Amino acid sequence: MIISRDLQPHLLKAATHFPVVAILGPRQSGKTTLAKLTFAEYTYLSLEDFDTRERIARDPRAFLADCNSAKGVILDEFQHVPQILSYIQTYVDEKEQNGFFVLTGSQNFLVNESITQSLAGRIAIMTLLPLSAHEIQQAGLLPMRYEPVVTTGFAPVLWGKQVPPVDWYRGFLTTYIERDIRQIKNIKDLSLFKTFMALCAGRIGQQLNVTTIANDCGITVQTARNWLSLLDATYITFPLMPFYKNFNKRITKTPKLYFYDTGLAAYLLSLTPELVERGSMRGPLFEAFVIAELMKGFHNRNLEPRLFYWQDQTGNEVDCLIGTPLQQHAIEIKAGMTVSQDYFKGLSIYKNLAGDELQSRHVVYAGDQAYDSCGTNITPWDQVDAIVQKIIAR
């Protein structure tokens, strides 16, 4: 079963305005499937294939000359031959055909550096993250409770083909570490890198303390920083930066750590739905799920996510702020199934500080009823995408 992606209409629109479209995102997020479905008549080439890479690297001009007869070309995982981009620049300038090249890539830092140098102004860059709960729901596959969702994860194959998550993540992790990580950086002890990933998974939703992670893993602080950069660059983790505005209070300025796919984090921690339900990771994984869903909601509409968190030195906190210093939307995230007054504390404190700049308040919880209370929108876990829709509509 192929699950429809919310990004597809935006991808089609971008192809009418730019000669090159790039779909960036983590390995196995559905980039190739989306590109092939959207541009079914295009010639497809995988640059994971060694012979294809060699052919392009040996004579890029001859390769592009062969593209003249194609309606369009999909270059899958093009970060393997980034030098092709400078030749594509000349080619598209001469051809003057929008949407001719569709590129996919799994390594953000390599891709963006190459694009900056070669295709600025000629390319639309889009991010495809793993499936959102909204996309799974639209396909009629979303369970009634969130625990099996956060432990299953969001790779399309896990839902479209019902592949067992433990088996899939075992293979994914081996491929990711041995292929992607080794290609980027020569890490000698790959089992130690996997331990590092597990330590990061156990710190989801916490303020990032690189020194503590390094000490627990038995590596230097600089190595830990380098490895965190690798996880960010390959779309495994992302930092949630603190929101800063002078409200005459000292605030926390340390980012928090999150995984794009809670299923990978659950696998690294050997968590089942039952262990999540009654264990200490229930709250952090639920928070990570909601933050990632908000990220997906914006990326799937080809919009830049502006997500932050706020916390002052006395511990008052808002789990997520969306917006700018002049216009914000505050979101509190709770893994309980019953809304209590405690859920509104951080939102009320922040409202008093921000005043009219705070446009809306939301509580996302593990229940199933949507309603308004105390000037706050109460949103069930499976309707997070509705928050994004409301913010965009303002």
C-alpha positions as CSV (number, residue, x, y, z in Angstrom):
1,M,0.0,0.0,0.0
2,I,1.3,3.4,-1.0
3,I,0.4,6.2,1.4
4,S,-0.3,9.6,-0.1
5,R,2.1,12.4,1.0
6,D,0.9,15.9,1.9
7,L,4.0,17.4,0.3
8,Q,3.1,16.2,-3.2
9,P,0.9,19.1,-4.4
10,H,3.6,21.5,-3.3
11,L,6.2,19.5,-5.1
12,L,4.3,19.7,-8.3
13,K,3.8,23.4,-7.9
14,A,7.5,24.0,-7.3
15,A,8.3,22.0,-10.5
16,T,6.4,24.6,-12.5
17,H,8.6,27.5,-11.2
18,F,12.1,26.0,-10.9
19,P,14.3,24.0,-13.3
20,V,15.5,21.8,-10.4
21,V,13.6,20.5,-7.4
22,A,15.4,18.8,-4.5
23,I,13.7,16.6,-2.0
24,L,15.8,16.3,1.2
25,G,15.1,14.1,4.1
26,P,16.2,11.0,6.1
27,R,16.9,7.7,4.6
28,Q,13.7,5.6,4.0
29,S,11.3,8.6,4.5
30,G,9.7,8.0,1.1
31,K,11.7,10.4,-1.1
32,T,12.2,8.0,-3.9
33,T,8.6,6.8,-3.9
34,L,7.3,10.3,-3.9
35,A,9.6,11.4,-6.8
36,K,8.7,8.4,-8.9
37,L,4.9,8.8,-8.3
38,T,4.9,12.5,-8.9
39,F,7.1,12.4,-12.0
40,A,6.2,8.9,-13.4
41,E,7.4,9.7,-16.9
42,Y,10.9,10.8,-15.8
43,T,14.1,8.8,-16.3
44,Y,15.1,7.4,-12.9
45,L,18.8,7.0,-11.9
46,S,20.0,5.9,-8.5
47,L,23.4,7.3,-7.5
48,E,23.7,4.6,-4.9
49,D,24.6,2.4,-7.8
50,F,28.3,2.4,-8.2
51,D,28.4,2.0,-12.0
52,T,26.0,5.0,-12.4
53,R,28.2,7.1,-10.1
54,E,31.3,6.2,-12.0
55,R,29.7,7.0,-15.3
56,I,28.6,10.5,-14.2
57,A,31.9,11.2,-12.4
58,R,34.0,10.1,-15.5
59,D,32.1,12.2,-18.0
60,P,29.4,14.4,-16.6
61,R,28.9,16.3,-19.9
62,A,28.3,13.1,-21.8
63,F,25.8,12.0,-19.1
64,L,23.8,15.3,-19.4
65,A,23.9,15.0,-23.2
66,D,22.1,11.7,-22.8
67,C,19.4,13.4,-20.8
68,N,18.3,15.5,-23.8
69,S,15.9,12.8,-24.9
70,A,14.2,12.4,-21.5
71,K,11.1,14.2,-20.4
72,G,12.9,14.8,-17.1
73,V,15.4,13.1,-14.8
74,I,15.3,11.9,-11.2
75,L,18.7,11.7,-9.6
76,D,18.3,9.6,-6.4
77,E,20.7,10.2,-3.5
78,F,22.7,12.7,-5.5
79,Q,25.0,13.6,-2.6
80,H,27.1,10.7,-3.8
81,V,28.2,12.8,-6.8
82,P,27.8,16.5,-5.7
83,Q,30.1,17.7,-8.5
84,I,27.3,17.1,-11.0
85,L,25.5,20.1,-9.7
86,S,27.8,22.6,-11.3
87,Y,27.2,20.9,-14.7
88,I,23.5,20.8,-14.1
89,Q,23.6,24.6,-13.6
90,T,24.9,25.1,-17.1
91,Y,22.5,22.5,-18.5
92,V,19.3,24.0,-17.1
93,D,20.4,27.6,-18.0
94,E,20.6,26.5,-21.6
95,K,17.6,24.2,-21.6
96,E,15.2,26.6,-19.9
97,Q,12.7,23.9,-18.8
98,N,11.2,24.0,-15.4
99,G,11.0,20.9,-13.3
100,F,13.5,19.0,-15.5
101,F,15.7,17.7,-12.7
102,V,14.4,16.1,-9.5
103,L,17.0,15.4,-6.9
104,T,16.8,13.5,-3.7
105,G,19.3,13.5,-0.9
106,S,19.8,12.2,2.6
107,Q,22.7,14.2,3.8
108,N,21.7,17.8,4.5
109,F,25.0,19.5,5.0
110,L,26.7,18.1,1.9
111,V,23.6,18.9,-0.2
112,N,23.1,22.4,1.0
113,E,26.8,23.3,0.6
114,S,26.8,22.0,-3.0
115,I,23.5,23.9,-3.8
116,T,24.8,27.1,-2.3
117,Q,27.7,27.0,-4.6
118,S,26.0,25.8,-7.8
119,L,22.3,26.1,-8.0
120,A,21.2,29.1,-6.0
121,G,18.1,30.7,-7.5
122,R,17.5,27.7,-9.8
123,I,16.3,25.2,-7.3
124,A,13.4,24.6,-4.9
125,I,14.5,22.8,-1.8
126,M,11.9,20.7,0.0
127,T,12.1,18.5,3.1
128,L,10.3,15.2,3.3
129,L,10.3,13.8,6.8
130,P,8.9,10.3,7.7
131,L,5.1,9.9,7.7
132,S,3.0,12.2,9.8
133,A,0.1,10.9,12.0
134,H,-2.2,12.9,9.6
135,E,-0.9,11.0,6.6
136,I,-1.3,7.7,8.4
137,Q,-4.8,8.7,9.5
138,Q,-5.8,9.7,6.0
139,A,-4.8,6.2,4.9
140,G,-7.1,4.7,7.5
141,L,-4.2,3.0,9.4
142,L,-3.9,5.1,12.6
143,P,-4.5,3.1,15.9
144,M,-6.7,4.5,18.6
145,R,-3.9,5.0,21.1
146,Y,-0.6,6.8,20.6
147,E,1.8,4.3,22.3
148,P,1.9,1.8,19.4
149,V,2.3,4.8,17.0
150,V,5.4,6.2,18.7
151,T,7.0,2.8,19.1
152,T,6.2,1.6,15.5
153,G,7.7,4.8,14.1
154,F,7.0,6.6,10.8
155,A,8.9,5.0,8.0
156,P,6.3,4.4,5.2
157,V,7.2,0.8,4.8
158,L,6.2,0.1,8.5
159,W,2.6,1.2,7.7
160,G,2.2,0.5,4.0
161,K,3.7,-3.0,4.2
162,Q,3.2,-3.8,7.9
163,V,6.9,-4.7,8.4
164,P,7.7,-5.6,12.0
165,P,9.4,-2.5,13.5
166,V,12.2,-4.3,15.4
167,D,13.3,-6.2,12.3
168,W,13.1,-3.0,10.2
169,Y,15.0,-0.8,12.5
170,R,17.7,-3.4,13.0
171,G,18.4,-3.3,9.3
172,F,17.9,0.4,9.0
173,L,20.4,1.1,11.8
174,T,23.0,-1.2,10.3
175,T,22.7,0.4,6.8
176,Y,22.7,3.9,8.2
177,I,25.8,3.5,10.4
178,E,27.8,1.3,8.0
179,R,26.9,3.2,4.8
180,D,25.9,6.8,5.6
181,I,28.1,7.5,8.6
182,R,31.2,5.7,7.3
183,Q,30.8,7.7,4.0
184,I,30.7,11.0,5.9
185,K,33.3,10.3,8.7
186,N,35.7,7.6,9.4
187,I,34.4,6.3,12.7
188,K,36.4,3.3,13.8
189,D,34.1,1.9,16.5
190,L,30.7,1.8,15.0
191,S,29.2,0.0,18.1
192,L,30.3,2.9,20.2
193,F,28.5,5.2,17.8
194,K,25.3,3.1,18.2
195,T,25.7,3.5,22.0
196,F,26.0,7.2,21.6
197,M,22.7,7.2,19.6
198,A,21.0,5.3,22.4
199,L,22.3,7.8,25.0
200,C,20.9,10.6,22.9
201,A,17.5,8.7,22.6
202,G,17.4,8.5,26.4
203,R,17.7,12.3,26.6
204,I,14.9,13.2,24.3
205,G,13.2,16.4,25.4
206,Q,16.0,17.3,27.8
207,Q,18.3,20.3,27.6
208,L,21.4,19.2,25.7
209,N,24.4,18.5,27.9
210,V,27.1,17.4,25.6
211,T,29.6,16.9,28.4
212,T,27.4,14.4,30.2
213,I,26.7,12.5,27.0
214,A,30.4,12.4,26.2
215,N,31.3,11.1,29.7
216,D,28.6,8.5,29.7
217,C,29.8,7.3,26.3
218,G,33.5,7.4,27.1
219,I,34.4,9.9,24.3
220,T,35.7,13.4,24.2
221,V,33.4,16.4,24.3
222,Q,34.5,17.4,20.8
223,T,33.8,13.9,19.4
224,A,30.3,14.1,21.0
225,R,29.8,17.5,19.3
226,N,30.9,16.0,16.0
227,W,28.7,13.0,16.3
228,L,25.7,15.2,17.2
229,S,26.3,17.2,14.0
230,L,26.3,13.9,12.0
231,L,22.9,13.0,13.5
232,D,21.5,16.4,12.7
233,A,23.0,16.4,9.2
234,T,21.4,13.0,8.4
235,Y,18.0,13.9,9.7
236,I,18.1,11.6,12.8
237,T,18.0,14.3,15.5
238,F,17.3,18.0,15.7
239,P,17.7,20.7,18.3
240,L,14.7,22.7,19.6
241,M,16.2,26.1,20.3
242,P,15.1,28.3,23.2
243,F,13.0,31.3,22.4
244,Y,14.6,34.5,23.6
245,K,13.0,37.8,24.2
246,N,13.7,40.3,27.0
247,F,10.8,39.8,29.4
248,N,13.0,41.2,32.3
249,K,13.6,37.6,33.4
250,R,16.6,35.3,32.9
251,I,15.7,32.5,30.6
252,T,17.3,29.2,29.6
253,K,19.4,29.4,26.5
254,T,20.3,25.7,26.0
255,P,18.7,23.7,23.1
256,K,16.7,20.6,23.7
257,L,17.3,17.3,21.8
258,Y,14.7,15.5,19.8
259,F,14.5,12.6,17.3
260,Y,12.6,13.0,14.0
261,D,11.3,9.4,14.4
262,T,10.3,8.3,17.8
263,G,10.3,4.7,16.5
264,L,14.0,4.8,16.1
265,A,14.4,6.2,19.6
266,A,12.1,3.5,21.0
267,Y,14.1,0.8,19.2
268,L,17.4,2.1,20.6
269,L,15.9,2.0,24.1
270,S,14.2,-1.4,23.6
271,L,10.8,0.1,24.4
272,T,7.5,-1.6,23.6
273,P,4.1,0.1,23.7
274,E,3.5,-1.4,27.2
275,L,6.9,-0.1,28.5
276,V,6.1,3.3,27.1
277,E,2.7,3.4,28.8
278,R,4.0,2.7,32.2
279,G,7.6,3.8,32.0
280,S,9.6,7.0,32.5
281,M,9.9,7.6,28.8
282,R,6.1,8.1,28.3
283,G,6.2,11.9,28.7
284,P,9.5,12.5,26.7
285,L,8.4,10.3,23.8
286,F,5.0,11.8,23.6
287,E,6.5,15.3,23.6
288,A,9.0,14.2,20.9
289,F,6.1,12.8,18.8
290,V,4.2,16.1,19.0
291,I,7.2,18.3,18.3
292,A,8.1,16.2,15.3
293,E,4.4,16.3,14.1
294,L,4.5,20.1,14.2
295,M,7.8,20.1,12.2
296,K,6.2,17.7,9.6
297,G,3.1,19.9,9.4
298,F,5.1,22.9,8.3
299,H,7.5,21.0,6.0
300,N,4.6,19.1,4.4
301,R,3.3,22.5,3.3
302,N,6.7,23.6,2.1
303,L,6.9,26.2,4.9
304,E,9.8,26.8,7.3
305,P,9.1,25.6,10.8
306,R,9.8,28.3,13.4
307,L,9.6,26.2,16.5
308,F,11.2,27.0,19.9
309,Y,10.7,26.3,23.6
310,W,10.6,28.8,26.5
311,Q,11.8,28.3,30.0
312,D,12.9,30.8,32.7
313,Q,15.4,30.2,35.5
314,T,12.7,29.4,38.0
315,G,11.4,26.4,35.9
316,N,8.4,28.0,34.3
317,E,8.1,26.5,30.8
318,V,6.2,26.3,27.5
319,D,7.0,23.1,25.6
320,C,6.7,24.7,22.2
321,L,6.4,28.2,20.8
322,I,5.7,28.7,17.1
323,G,6.2,32.1,15.4
324,T,8.3,35.2,15.7
325,P,9.1,37.7,18.4
326,L,6.1,39.7,17.3
327,Q,3.6,36.9,17.0
328,Q,3.6,33.6,18.8
329,H,1.5,30.5,19.4
330,A,2.2,28.5,22.6
331,I,1.7,24.8,22.9
332,E,1.8,22.7,26.1
333,I,2.3,18.9,25.6
334,K,1.1,16.4,28.2
335,A,0.9,12.6,27.9
336,G,-2.1,12.3,30.2
337,M,-5.5,11.4,28.9
338,T,-7.4,13.8,31.3
339,V,-6.8,17.5,31.2
340,S,-6.0,19.1,34.5
341,Q,-5.5,22.7,35.7
342,D,-1.8,22.1,35.9
343,Y,-1.6,21.9,32.2
344,F,-2.4,25.6,31.9
345,K,0.2,27.0,34.3
346,G,3.1,27.6,31.9
347,L,0.7,29.0,29.2
348,S,-0.8,31.5,31.7
349,I,2.6,32.7,32.9
350,Y,3.8,33.1,29.4
351,K,0.6,34.9,28.4
352,N,1.1,37.5,31.1
353,L,4.6,38.1,29.8
354,A,3.9,38.2,26.1
355,G,0.5,39.9,26.1
356,D,-1.0,40.5,22.7
357,E,2.0,39.0,21.0
358,L,0.7,35.6,22.0
359,Q,-1.9,34.8,19.3
360,S,-3.1,31.4,20.5
361,R,-2.7,28.8,23.2
362,H,-2.9,25.0,22.8
363,V,-2.7,21.9,24.9
364,V,-2.0,18.6,23.1
365,Y,-2.8,15.6,25.3
366,A,-3.2,11.8,24.9
367,G,-7.0,11.9,25.1
368,D,-9.5,11.9,22.2
369,Q,-11.7,15.0,22.7
370,A,-11.2,18.4,21.1
371,Y,-12.6,21.4,22.9
372,D,-11.8,24.9,24.2
373,S,-11.1,25.6,27.9
374,C,-9.7,28.7,29.7
375,G,-9.0,30.4,26.4
376,T,-7.0,27.4,25.3
377,N,-7.5,25.0,22.4
378,I,-7.4,21.4,23.7
379,T,-6.2,19.1,21.0
380,P,-6.0,15.3,20.9
381,W,-2.7,13.6,20.0
382,D,-4.0,12.5,16.6
383,Q,-5.0,16.1,15.5
384,V,-1.7,17.9,15.9
385,D,-1.8,18.8,12.2
386,A,-5.0,20.9,12.9
387,I,-2.9,23.2,15.0
388,V,-0.6,23.9,12.1
389,Q,-3.6,24.5,9.8
390,K,-5.0,27.1,12.3
391,I,-1.7,28.9,12.7
392,I,-1.2,29.1,8.9
393,A,-4.8,30.4,8.4
394,R,-4.3,33.3,10.8
